[in-house]
Amino acid sequence: MARFRLRFLLQEFDLPQGETILGRSPECHVSIEDPLVSRQHARVTILGDDVAIEDLGSRNGVRVNGAPITGRHQLADGDRLRIGTQELVFSRVSSAAREASSKRTGFLRHCGQCNTPYPEELGACPSCGAVAPLDEETMSGIVGETKQSWTLQLLVEVLDKALSVGRDVDAERILRRATASVDERLDAGGAFDRRQIDALAEGAARLALMQRDARWCGWVLSTYARLAWVPRATFVAHAQGLPEAEGAALRPAVAGLIAVLRDRGGTMMDDDLAGMLKLEALGRELGA
């Protein structure tokens, strides 16, 4: 009899005969830490060689190969399942292909320092910051910077949704994941999509305003300095809206970024020019 698995980037979960519940609750067979995943989100049922998935009345539904499902949906080898912002791949494997698995709690990874569960592809615990090594191989067909860009794009999208409904606690958790991913890629000398960084900066600034706390804007400024990029004028405008005491805390980061950009020199496009002028105005306000 064939065996079946769900794959998520570097992790695989064997699916037994009978029912497997997927959701955010730790009581599920496969638990996924994602604010857009319902506590009990979906059910996979295996009866012999027959495999089907069904939505359990979740808020955001289930998609198979990009299309939303209704009722029971039969699964075939290679089908891609979207639950919340997470994509899992359903596969059919022979008995000979089974391998010994690592910790089989259903969580994607547990931090060795604080035991917080988090998606393995982030590489660092969103709670305590402990870094775990990543296997260079991937079983989903998404490799290297393409995989990382896909992951960052998902995080940016879910961050925007959390902020749009005022869920600052969820937004902060997501932003921790996203910034950990960016920092890891920067340390490794990886490339970035400018639009993703700008969107992440916008989200960080919105959260900073919501919480009246400048620290996320400080991370954005230091990240733009590492990339030698000019922040968008809209981000700087958000930073200017912080309380005076919080804004003052940004003085070193603003001064550092201005210095990097002046050393970089060169002709700026209109968007960069607008951002630079806004940044310099902020610097004057802060005495940077």
Beta strands, then each sheet from edge to edge (+ up, - down):
strand 1: 3-8
strand 2: 11-15
strand 3: 18-23
strand 4: 30-31
strand 5: 42-47
strand 6: 50-55
strand 7: 62-64
strand 8: 67-68
strand 9: 73-74
strand 10: 80-83
strand 11: 86-93
sheet 1: 2+ 1- 11+ 10- 7+ 8-
sheet 2: 4+ 3+ 5- 6+ 9-
end
